[in-house]
Amino acid sequence: MSDESFAPPLETSPPPATDIPALVSGIIKDLQSLVKQQIQLTRQEVVANLRLRGVATAFYGMAVGLTFLAIVMLCQALAYGLHWWTLTVPARPPGMPLAACFGIVGGALLVLSIILLSVGRAKLRSLPSLTLVNDDQNRGLQR
């Protein structure tokens, strides 16, 4: 048997001397670093969430504006339709009445506003809630 196959004995050295205040200050620095990182992460999540909510709110705003415009046009269509209905038969011009034109445009805008409203609602429902409380606690409060 050769001596080369045996590993030399391990040199053991005493553990480095550590003082308690240095360990405590290291733990405190690590804790402060973790808290700062958690605050930054939370801030980034809130900003991203608010941006998404802004997009959904824009869809709601457009839907409200178009709904208002559609209601105005449909009211005008009612007025023109009433006027056209009260005219005598020989006085009616040929072709589609003006009220029908207003009604078609108003109805199209109303359909578009309903679509925008549903897109905005879907976007808002797909977003996570802004509450920082545990969901189990929220469920308990709702009951």
Buried (B, 14 or more C-beta within 10 A) or exposed (E): EEEEEEEEEEEEEEEEEEEEEEEEEEEEEEEEEEEEEEEEEEEEEEEEBEEBBEEBBEBBEBBBEBBEBBBEBBEBBBEBBEEBEEEEEEEEEEEEBBBBBBBEBBBEBBEBBBEBBEBBBEBBEEBEEEEEEEEEEEEEEEE
